[in-house]
Amino acid sequence: MVLDELMVLDKWPIGSQVYVFHPGQINVIHPGQIYCNAIVIDIRCSGMWREVKVHYQGWPCEYDEWILERSSRLDIRTKNDEIDVVP
């Protein structure tokens, strides 16, 4: 295992509550750059290519998305954070 793989291993385990950044094409009603509440529901691959599947809270399952675990689109969500769920 190379050093880079160690750095991304298990960063977002299943059940992690995260924010996912969307650059603006997500909804005509909300055209700006937004963060959406999501939860990690699955994991695939390993090391540098490890991906997490996120489910957007308040959205239908067809919008679930695979994102590289090391992506800058993911951010940790803490209990004190408040964010609007964009349906």
N, C-alpha and C positions, 0 to 999 in steps of 0.2 A: 504494500500500500504506500503510495507516495504522500508526501506532506500535504499537498493540496486536498487530497481525499480526506485526510484526517480533519481538516478545518471545516468541512461541510457536513460531516457525518452526524446524523440525528439532530440537525439544527431545529427542525420543526416536526416533532413527533405527532402522530395521529391524536386529534383532540385539541391541538394548539389553536388558540383564538388569535387571528391575525387580521391586519389590514392589508388589502390588496389595492395597489395604485392602478387607476385607469386613466389613460391620457385624454379621454374626452369623447370617444365614439360610442360609449356604452348606452346612451339614451338621448333621444332628441330633447326630452324635457330637461335633462341635466347635462348640457353640452360641455361644461368645464372639466378641468382635471379634478378627480375625486378619489377618495379612499373609501373602500367598501368593507364592511364587517364580513368576515368569512371564518370558517373553521376547516382545519385540515382533516380530510376524511379518508385519505388513502396515500400510499407511498409506492413508488416503483423505481427500479434501477438502484445504483449505488455510486458512491464517490462523486466525482465532478458532474455526473449525468443524473444524479438523484433528482426526482421530481416529486412534488406533492400535489395531490388533487384537493382543490378548495371548493367548498360549497358556500355560496354567498347567502347570508342570512336574509330571509325575506324574498328570495328569488326562487323560481322553479328549478328543479334538478337539471334541466337541460342546459343551464348556464354554468354548471360545474366546470372547472377548468384545471388542466395540468400546467404547473408552473415549475421551472427549475428552482430547486431549493435555495440556490445561491443568488437568485434574481433580486435585484434592487426593488422590484415591485412589492415584495413582501416586507412587512414590518410587524413587530410584536404589538399585541394589544394587551394593556393592563387593566385591572379592575377599575381604576379611577378614570380611564378614558371614556369619553362620551362621543359618539358619532351617529349621525343620522343614517338609518338604513334606507337606501335608495331602491324602491321597488321597480 
